[in-house]
Amino acid sequence: MRTLLFFLACAAVAADKEPGFVPLFDGKTLDGWQLIGGHGPGYVVEKGLLVCPADGGGNLFTAKEYANFVFRFEFKLEEGSNNGVGIRAPLKGDAAYAGMEIQILDDGAPVYQGKLKPGQYHGSIYDVVPAKQCCRKPVGQWNSEEIAANGRRITVKLNGTTLVDADLDSVTDPAVLKRHPGAARATGYVGFLGHGSRVEFRNIRIKELP
């Protein structure tokens, strides 16, 4: 009983610190999520964590769509890990182009050295807006990330430091706009985009903005 009361008290404190945020992962099931284009085991739950295993992946999207929001989560990479967060994405098509993808990548891994374009580093709006390169903890350690979409402004924060603060209307390169029609979308699904490497997630929550 004391353990339950302690848990409830901690949950109440957390809610007070983050008013308006709603948890998206219960630590036990994939309720509230939908797997699109999954391969292998897709995504699994391991010891309270949401895991994209090395032999799994696909797009794990929320069950509902979001327009303006703040999305927070923690992630842990292994060497060479590659994933992403799809935002305002449709269920069909490549989320990085039909919607937008915020890159999750161990961009310091040897396999990527000399091969990445500016818009492919961790935190970037993939192939659209490059991120500041800093602040990601070494593989095997937990990082906290916040992605906010508010109208045409997209911000990405990693461990409290802003990597991207972009007005999408400032993206005017015709070639980029042609490749990424999803940058014009005002609403869509949020989710993790697995690319066949292990990434662990926890403390996944979202707050809708007016």
C-alpha positions in Angstrom: 0.0 0.0 0.0 2.8 2.4 0.9 4.4 1.7 -2.5 1.2 2.5 -4.3 0.8 5.7 -2.4 4.4 6.7 -3.1 3.9 6.0 -6.8 0.7 8.1 -6.9 2.4 10.9 -5.1 5.3 10.9 -7.5 2.9 10.9 -10.5 1.1 13.9 -9.0 4.3 15.8 -8.6 5.3 15.0 -12.2 1.9 16.2 -13.4 2.4 19.4 -11.5 5.8 20.0 -13.1 4.4 19.3 -16.6 0.8 20.6 -16.6 -1.2 19.6 -19.7 1.1 16.7 -20.7 -0.5 13.3 -21.3 1.5 10.1 -21.3 1.5 8.1 -24.5 3.1 4.9 -23.3 2.0 2.9 -20.3 5.2 0.9 -20.0 3.3 -2.4 -20.6 1.5 -2.4 -23.9 1.4 -0.6 -27.3 -2.1 0.6 -26.6 -2.7 3.9 -28.3 -0.2 3.2 -31.1 -0.5 1.8 -34.6 2.4 0.1 -36.5 2.6 1.0 -40.2 4.9 -0.9 -42.5 6.4 -2.9 -39.7 9.1 -5.5 -40.2 10.3 -8.2 -38.0 8.9 -7.8 -34.5 8.2 -4.1 -35.1 8.4 -2.4 -31.7 8.3 -4.3 -28.4 8.0 -3.5 -24.7 11.0 -4.5 -22.6 11.1 -3.9 -18.8 8.9 -0.8 -19.1 10.7 0.6 -22.2 9.5 1.1 -25.7 12.1 -0.6 -27.9 12.8 -0.6 -31.6 14.9 -3.8 -31.8 17.7 -4.2 -34.4 15.7 -6.7 -36.3 12.5 -4.7 -36.1 11.2 -1.3 -37.0 8.7 0.4 -39.2 6.6 3.5 -38.3 4.9 3.4 -34.9 2.4 6.2 -35.0 0.0 7.6 -32.4 -3.6 6.5 -32.7 -4.8 10.1 -33.1 -3.6 13.1 -35.1 -2.0 16.2 -33.7 -1.7 19.7 -35.1 0.1 22.0 -32.6 1.9 20.2 -29.7 4.9 19.7 -27.5 6.2 16.1 -27.6 8.7 15.0 -25.0 10.5 11.7 -24.6 13.8 10.1 -23.5 15.9 7.9 -25.8 19.0 5.8 -25.6 21.2 4.8 -28.5 23.6 2.1 -29.4 26.5 2.7 -31.7 25.2 3.5 -35.2 21.5 3.7 -34.1 19.2 5.3 -36.6 15.6 6.3 -35.9 13.4 9.4 -36.2 10.3 11.1 -35.0 7.6 11.7 -37.6 5.5 14.7 -37.0 2.3 15.9 -38.8 2.7 12.7 -40.9 0.1 10.8 -42.9 -0.1 7.0 -42.5 0.8 6.5 -46.2 4.1 7.4 -47.9 7.5 8.1 -46.5 7.0 10.2 -43.3 10.2 12.2 -43.9 8.7 13.6 -47.1 5.0 13.2 -46.9 5.2 14.6 -43.3 8.3 15.7 -41.5 11.0 13.6 -39.7 13.1 14.8 -36.8 16.3 12.8 -37.0 17.4 10.5 -34.2 20.9 9.3 -35.0 24.2 8.4 -33.5 25.8 10.7 -36.0 29.2 10.4 -34.3 29.4 6.7 -35.2 32.3 5.7 -37.6 29.8 4.3 -40.1 28.4 7.8 -40.7 31.7 9.8 -40.8 32.0 11.8 -44.0 28.7 10.6 -45.3 26.1 13.0 -43.7 24.7 16.1 -45.2 23.9 19.0 -42.8 20.2 18.1 -42.7 20.9 14.6 -41.6 22.5 15.1 -38.2 20.6 14.4 -35.0 17.8 16.8 -34.3 17.5 18.1 -37.9 14.2 18.3 -39.7 15.4 15.7 -42.1 16.7 17.2 -45.4 14.9 20.5 -44.6 16.5 22.3 -41.6 19.9 21.4 -40.2 20.3 21.1 -36.5 23.0 22.5 -34.2 25.4 19.7 -33.6 25.9 19.3 -29.8 24.7 18.0 -26.5 23.9 14.4 -27.3 25.2 12.1 -24.5 27.4 9.1 -25.4 25.7 5.9 -26.6 24.3 3.9 -23.7 23.2 7.0 -21.8 19.7 8.5 -21.6 18.9 11.7 -23.5 15.8 13.9 -23.1 14.3 15.5 -26.2 11.5 18.0 -26.8 9.9 18.6 -30.2 7.4 21.5 -30.5 5.2 22.3 -33.5 3.3 25.5 -33.2 1.9 26.8 -36.5 4.8 27.1 -38.9 7.4 27.1 -36.1 9.2 23.9 -35.3 11.7 23.7 -32.3 13.8 20.8 -31.2 15.6 20.7 -27.9 18.1 18.1 -26.7 19.0 17.8 -23.1 17.8 21.4 -22.6 19.7 23.0 -25.5 17.9 24.2 -28.6 19.1 22.5 -31.8 16.4 23.8 -34.2 14.2 26.9 -34.0 12.7 27.1 -37.5 10.0 29.1 -39.3 9.0 26.7 -42.0 7.9 29.7 -44.2 11.6 30.6 -44.3 12.3 27.4 -46.3 12.1 28.7 -49.9 14.4 26.4 -51.9 12.1 25.1 -54.7 13.9 21.7 -54.7 13.5 21.2 -51.0 9.8 22.2 -51.1 9.2 19.8 -54.0 10.9 16.9 -52.2 9.1 17.6 -48.9 5.4 18.5 -49.5 4.8 17.4 -45.9 6.3 20.6 -44.7 3.1 22.3 -45.7 0.9 20.0 -43.6 -0.8 21.4 -40.5 -1.8 18.2 -38.8 -0.9 14.5 -38.8 0.4 11.6 -36.7 3.4 11.6 -34.4 5.5 8.6 -34.1 8.8 6.8 -34.2 10.4 5.8 -37.5 12.5 2.7 -37.0 15.3 1.9 -39.5 16.5 -1.5 -38.4 18.7 -0.5 -35.4 18.1 -0.7 -31.7 16.8 2.4 -29.9 15.1 2.5 -26.5 12.5 5.1 -25.5 10.8 6.0 -22.2 8.8 8.9 -20.5 6.9 9.5 -23.8 4.3 12.3 -23.4 2.6 15.0 -25.3 0.8 18.3 -24.7 -1.6 19.7 -27.3 -1.4 23.4 -28.0 -4.3 25.6 -29.0 
